[in-house]
Amino acid sequence: MAINLDRVEARLRDQICPSCARFTRTRTCSLPPNRRCAIFSNLNEIAAIVESTHSTSIEPYLNEVRKRICQTCLEDDHDACPMRNAVDCALDTYLPLVVEEIELELEAQRERGGVARRTL
């Protein structure tokens, strides 16, 4: 089942961005131009992880994120991430909320019985 990531992204932006340390008074992100938000740049892969992982604990999701996303991240240096260590990785900080929103969207789609695709 393809998940509607546009809805998920909109909800995550409403919930996360205003609380993020990178959100400015002018309501913009202060990440440098060469660094994209780890949540939104990896949302497709995160959704795939959530769809294939079923647990009441965040640990299995976190383990999959470390294996499938962190290891390909330019910031990661052999499992040592300066961004994560400095609490400057939104994906690491907000992973429980991201997982919850994706699971809510998957459940809503199952209830509707429909399949929606993300428009890129």
C-alpha positions, 0 to 999 in steps of 0.5 A: 500500500502506498502511503500519502506522504504529502499529508504526513509531511504537512502534519510533521511540518506543523508539529515539528518545525515550530519546535525545532531549534533550527526554526527562526523567528521569520518562520524559516529553517536555519539549516545551511544550504548544503544540509537538508532536514534529515526527516523530509529528505528521507521521508520515503525511506522512513515510511518504508521502515515504518511500514515494514517494522511492527513494534510497540518500542521505538528501538527497532525503528531506530535500529533500522534508521541507523542501518538504512539512513544514517549509514548513508548520511554525509554527516555519519562517520563510521556510526559516529554522528556529530549532528546526532551527538550535538542534538542537531539531527531532527530525525534522531530527535523527532523519530518517535513523532515521525513514526507515530504520524506515519503509522496513523496515516497507514491506519487511516488508509487501511480504514478507507481501503484506498491507496494514495500515492505521493506526487513528487 
